[in-house]
Structures are given as C-alpha cells and as structure tokens.
Amino acid sequence: MKDIQIFFSSLHGGGSQNITAVKYAPMNVELSSLMEHYVLLGEKHIKNIEKFMSYWNLEGKETLLSPKARLVMMPKKEAERNFGYDIMLGEESADHVIMAVWTLGGDLEKKSMELMSANGDRMMGFLLDVAGSIALYNMHDVLIEWIRSELAAPNNKFITKEFYPGQNDVILDMMEKIELLGCTERTIEVAAHGSPMFHPMKTQCSFVGISSTPLDVSLSVLPCSPCSDKKCLYYQLGGCHMQVLANSDKAKGNKNEPQQV
C-alpha cells in the first residue's frame, strides 16, 4: 500500500502558510466487512466478491489509490473568522481547530465509472466504488491518529470534537472556502468548482477541535440525513458507513473509549 502524503501548515492571523509535506504510514484498507456482507447474502453472490477481491489485491489497491491529505491548524477564532461562528457546533472547550481534507485521487473514480459503463462490468464497478468509500473511512482513522500523536500530544492537547460540513445547515460556499484556505487544488488536486461537493468525488473533509482540557469524549459517527436504510444502494452493496465502522470497531475491540491522547 502507498503512504498517505500529508500536507500540513499552521495558520495564525491570516498570514502566509508554510506548507510541509509529510509521508505517513501506509493505510490498511479493511474490506472484511464487505466480504462478510456478501457471504451472508448467499452462495450466488460469493463469486462476485471473490472476483473483485482478486482484482483488488492483485492490482486495484496498488494502481488506483493515491491517498493525500491537507491539514491546516488554526486558533479557534481564526476558524470562526473564516468559516462562521458555529463551525464547531457550540464546542466551547476547543482552543484550536484543524481543517482536514483527504482524498484517494481520481483514478479509482475513473476506473469505477468505466466498469459501470455499458461495455464494462457493472458489479465490479459498484464494488470498486464501495471499496473506495471504505478506504476513505480507513484513511480518516489514520489521520485522526496522526492529529492525536503529532499535533495534539506534543502540545499537551486533546481531541474534543469533530464537525463534518453537511451535518447541519452549511453555507453554500463552504467547500470553496476550504479549497482556498487550504490551497487544496495545488497541494492534493482537490477542487470545489463552485459545487457544494469536492472533486474528485472520493474526497472528504472535517474540522477537528483540540483543547488543553482533557475531556471524556468520543468521536461519534452519524448516519446520513435522511437515511434510506435498506433501500439505500450503498447499504445493499455492503458500503453503508454505519455497518462498515461498526464492524471495524468490533475487529479492533473498540468499546467507544474516550478519544484522548
């Protein structure tokens, strides 16, 4: 697997940013929950997932993933000035905020669309798309650990809360503001193009609050709003993030312990 390339900078007072490129540990894309989903569906579905896993392990994960992340740490007041007063949803204890954008690049998205075309293999394309979403979840876990160990702990700080644009009403130009502040098109090839979503599509972003005060908190995972439950195509394909992350927690023996350094 490829290392995650992190582009980090610290922002104070709206001045220029010194962006540092860091290579971090390779991320492990955990697809056991996807395999389990199709095994439970029955024997006629197993051939599809076995065919996909063979492609993924022999070629897909090495050629289609280009994991990069852009992190900007700033005082909370700077974040509020750039993105709005309630950027941390009322979290009063956070004194700094880390803006995080992470992406797999555009190759997986392009290959998935090719496979789903009229002349391709639709099921392989769907499974590749789902695997990309799972890779984003796994990448998020790695980045949270990097924030905890490399940014929070050395400064005697703790992670307090994480906010995803889209959880509540968000100003329409939020993604453009994130792109401009983080120079994401130049650093990780991610742009908004005037849209409320980033491109490439396999890109996510969040704001992580850190504080000098140790708090008994956990980073909660929220369902989509509205949630279509079993009618959702991602649920049917085995890619619902609530299922994937629940299975990941079971695998790690995670009992929702406090997210502190």
C-alpha positions as CSV (number, residue, x, y, z in Angstrom):
1,M,0.0,0.0,0.0
2,K,1.1,3.6,-0.6
3,D,1.9,6.0,2.2
4,I,-0.5,8.8,2.9
5,Q,1.0,12.1,1.8
6,I,0.1,14.8,4.3
7,F,0.4,18.5,3.5
8,F,0.4,20.4,6.8
9,S,0.5,24.0,7.8
10,S,-0.3,26.2,10.8
11,L,-2.3,29.4,10.2
12,H,-2.2,32.4,12.6
13,G,-3.7,35.8,11.9
14,G,-4.4,35.2,8.2
15,G,-0.7,35.3,7.2
16,S,1.1,33.2,4.6
17,Q,1.3,29.5,5.3
18,N,4.5,27.4,5.3
19,I,3.2,24.0,3.9
20,T,5.2,21.0,4.9
21,A,4.8,17.6,3.1
22,V,5.0,14.6,5.3
23,K,4.8,10.9,4.3
24,Y,2.8,8.9,6.9
25,A,2.3,5.2,7.5
26,P,0.6,3.2,4.7
27,M,-3.1,2.9,5.3
28,N,-4.7,-0.5,5.5
29,V,-8.0,-0.8,3.5
30,E,-10.1,-3.1,5.6
31,L,-12.6,-4.9,3.4
32,S,-13.5,-7.8,5.7
33,S,-16.9,-6.3,6.3
34,L,-17.6,-6.2,2.6
35,M,-16.6,-9.8,2.2
36,E,-18.8,-10.7,5.2
37,H,-21.8,-8.9,3.7
38,Y,-21.7,-11.0,0.5
39,V,-21.1,-14.3,2.3
40,L,-24.2,-13.6,4.3
41,L,-26.2,-12.9,1.1
42,G,-25.6,-16.5,0.0
43,E,-23.5,-18.6,-2.4
44,K,-24.7,-17.0,-5.6
45,H,-23.2,-13.6,-4.5
46,I,-19.8,-15.0,-3.4
47,K,-18.4,-15.3,-6.9
48,N,-18.8,-11.5,-7.5
49,I,-17.0,-10.6,-4.3
50,E,-14.2,-13.2,-4.9
51,K,-13.7,-11.9,-8.4
52,F,-13.5,-8.4,-7.1
53,M,-11.1,-9.2,-4.2
54,S,-8.8,-11.0,-6.6
55,Y,-8.7,-7.8,-8.8
56,W,-8.3,-5.6,-5.7
57,N,-5.5,-7.5,-4.1
58,L,-3.5,-8.2,-7.4
59,E,-3.9,-4.8,-9.0
60,G,-6.6,-2.3,-7.8
61,K,-5.3,-1.2,-4.4
62,E,-1.8,-0.5,-5.8
63,T,-2.7,1.3,-9.0
64,L,-5.9,3.2,-8.2
65,L,-5.2,4.7,-4.8
66,S,-3.3,7.9,-4.4
67,P,-4.0,9.0,-0.8
68,K,-3.3,12.6,0.1
69,A,-4.4,14.9,2.9
70,R,-4.3,18.6,3.6
71,L,-4.4,19.7,7.2
72,V,-4.4,23.3,8.5
73,M,-4.2,24.0,12.2
74,M,-5.5,27.4,13.4
75,P,-6.8,29.1,16.5
76,K,-10.5,28.6,17.0
77,K,-11.1,32.4,16.5
78,E,-9.3,32.1,13.1
79,A,-11.6,29.2,12.1
80,E,-14.7,31.2,13.2
81,R,-13.5,34.2,11.2
82,N,-13.0,32.1,8.0
83,F,-15.9,29.7,8.3
84,G,-18.5,31.0,10.7
85,Y,-19.0,31.3,14.5
86,D,-20.7,27.9,14.9
87,I,-18.1,25.9,13.0
88,M,-17.5,23.5,16.0
89,L,-21.3,23.3,16.8
90,G,-21.0,25.1,20.1
91,E,-17.9,23.3,21.3
92,E,-16.6,25.8,23.8
93,S,-13.5,24.0,25.1
94,A,-11.6,23.8,21.8
95,D,-8.9,26.4,21.5
96,H,-7.6,25.3,18.1
97,V,-9.3,23.8,15.1
98,I,-7.7,21.5,12.4
99,M,-9.2,21.7,9.0
100,A,-8.7,18.3,7.3
101,V,-9.3,17.3,3.7
102,W,-8.4,13.9,2.5
103,T,-8.7,12.2,-0.9
104,L,-8.0,8.9,-2.8
105,G,-7.3,10.8,-6.0
106,G,-9.3,10.5,-9.3
107,D,-8.0,7.1,-10.7
108,L,-10.4,4.9,-8.7
109,E,-13.4,7.0,-9.5
110,K,-12.5,7.0,-13.2
111,K,-12.0,3.2,-13.3
112,S,-15.2,2.6,-11.4
113,M,-17.2,4.7,-13.9
114,E,-15.5,2.8,-16.8
115,L,-16.5,-0.6,-15.3
116,M,-20.1,0.6,-14.8
117,S,-20.4,1.7,-18.4
118,A,-22.4,-0.2,-21.0
119,N,-19.3,-2.1,-22.1
120,G,-17.9,-2.7,-18.7
121,D,-18.6,-4.9,-15.6
122,R,-21.3,-3.0,-13.6
123,M,-20.9,-5.1,-10.4
124,M,-17.1,-4.7,-10.4
125,G,-17.6,-1.0,-10.8
126,F,-20.1,-0.8,-7.9
127,L,-17.8,-2.9,-5.7
128,L,-14.8,-0.7,-6.6
129,D,-16.8,2.4,-5.7
130,V,-17.8,0.9,-2.3
131,A,-14.2,-0.2,-1.7
132,G,-13.1,3.4,-2.3
133,S,-15.6,4.7,0.3
134,I,-14.3,2.2,2.8
135,A,-10.8,3.3,2.0
136,L,-11.8,6.9,2.9
137,Y,-13.2,5.7,6.2
138,N,-9.9,3.9,7.0
139,M,-7.9,6.9,5.9
140,H,-9.9,9.1,8.3
141,D,-8.9,6.8,11.2
142,V,-5.2,7.1,10.2
143,L,-5.4,10.9,10.0
144,I,-7.2,11.2,13.4
145,E,-4.4,9.2,14.9
146,W,-1.8,11.5,13.2
147,I,-3.5,14.6,14.6
148,R,-3.6,13.0,18.1
149,S,0.0,11.9,18.1
150,E,1.7,14.6,16.1
151,L,-0.3,17.8,16.8
152,A,-2.2,17.3,20.0
153,A,0.0,15.2,22.2
154,P,3.3,17.2,21.7
155,N,1.3,20.3,22.8
156,N,-0.5,18.6,25.8
157,K,-3.8,18.9,24.0
158,F,-6.7,16.5,23.5
159,I,-9.2,16.0,20.6
160,T,-12.6,17.3,21.7
161,K,-15.0,17.2,18.8
162,E,-15.2,16.6,15.0
163,F,-17.6,18.5,12.7
164,Y,-18.4,17.4,9.1
165,P,-19.8,20.1,6.8
166,G,-23.2,18.8,6.0
167,Q,-24.1,17.6,9.4
168,N,-26.1,20.9,10.0
169,D,-27.1,23.7,7.6
170,V,-23.9,24.8,5.9
171,I,-23.2,27.9,3.8
172,L,-23.2,27.1,0.1
173,D,-19.7,28.3,-0.5
174,M,-18.1,26.3,2.4
175,M,-16.2,23.9,0.1
176,E,-14.8,26.8,-1.9
177,K,-13.6,28.5,1.3
178,I,-11.9,25.2,2.4
179,E,-10.3,24.9,-1.0
180,L,-9.0,28.5,-1.0
181,L,-7.7,28.4,2.6
182,G,-6.1,25.0,2.2
183,C,-4.8,25.5,-1.3
184,T,-6.2,22.1,-1.9
185,E,-6.1,22.2,-5.7
186,R,-2.4,22.9,-5.7
187,T,-1.4,20.5,-2.9
188,I,-3.7,17.5,-3.2
189,E,-5.5,18.1,-6.5
190,V,-8.9,18.6,-4.9
191,A,-11.3,21.4,-6.0
192,A,-14.9,22.5,-5.5
193,H,-15.5,24.1,-8.9
194,G,-18.4,26.2,-7.4
195,S,-20.1,23.0,-6.1
196,P,-21.1,22.0,-2.6
197,M,-19.0,18.8,-3.2
198,F,-15.3,18.3,-3.8
199,H,-13.8,16.7,-6.9
200,P,-12.5,14.0,-7.1
201,M,-15.7,12.5,-5.5
202,K,-13.7,10.2,-3.2
203,T,-12.8,13.2,-1.0
204,Q,-14.0,14.1,2.5
205,C,-13.4,16.9,4.9
206,S,-13.9,17.8,8.5
207,F,-13.0,20.2,11.3
208,V,-11.3,18.7,14.4
209,G,-11.3,20.6,17.7
210,I,-8.4,20.3,20.1
211,S,-8.2,21.6,23.7
212,S,-5.8,21.8,26.6
213,T,-8.5,20.5,28.8
214,P,-8.8,16.7,28.9
215,L,-12.4,15.7,28.2
216,D,-14.2,12.4,28.4
217,V,-15.4,12.5,24.8
218,S,-15.7,10.2,21.8
219,L,-15.9,11.0,18.1
220,S,-19.5,9.9,17.2
221,V,-20.4,8.6,13.8
222,L,-23.7,9.9,12.5
223,P,-26.0,8.3,9.9
224,C,-26.8,10.0,6.6
225,S,-29.6,12.5,6.9
226,P,-32.1,11.4,5.7
227,C,-31.2,7.7,6.0
228,S,-32.8,5.4,3.4
229,D,-31.8,2.3,5.5
230,K,-32.2,-0.9,3.5
231,K,-33.4,1.0,0.4
232,C,-30.0,2.7,0.1
233,L,-27.9,1.3,-2.7
234,Y,-24.8,1.6,-0.6
235,Y,-26.5,-0.5,2.2
236,Q,-27.4,-3.1,-0.4
237,L,-23.9,-3.2,-1.8
238,G,-22.3,-3.5,1.7
239,G,-20.9,0.0,1.8
240,C,-23.1,1.7,4.4
241,H,-20.6,3.6,6.6
242,M,-22.6,2.7,9.8
243,Q,-22.2,-1.0,9.1
244,V,-18.5,-0.7,8.0
245,L,-17.4,1.3,11.0
246,A,-19.4,-0.9,13.4
247,N,-17.6,-3.9,12.1
248,S,-14.3,-2.1,12.3
249,D,-14.9,-1.3,15.9
250,K,-15.7,-5.0,16.6
251,A,-12.5,-6.0,14.9
252,K,-10.4,-3.6,17.0
253,G,-12.2,-4.4,20.2
254,N,-13.2,-0.7,20.4
255,K,-15.7,-0.1,23.2
256,N,-16.2,3.6,22.4
257,E,-13.4,4.7,24.7
258,P,-12.6,8.5,25.1
259,Q,-10.8,10.0,22.1
260,Q,-7.9,11.5,24.1
261,V,-4.2,11.4,23.6
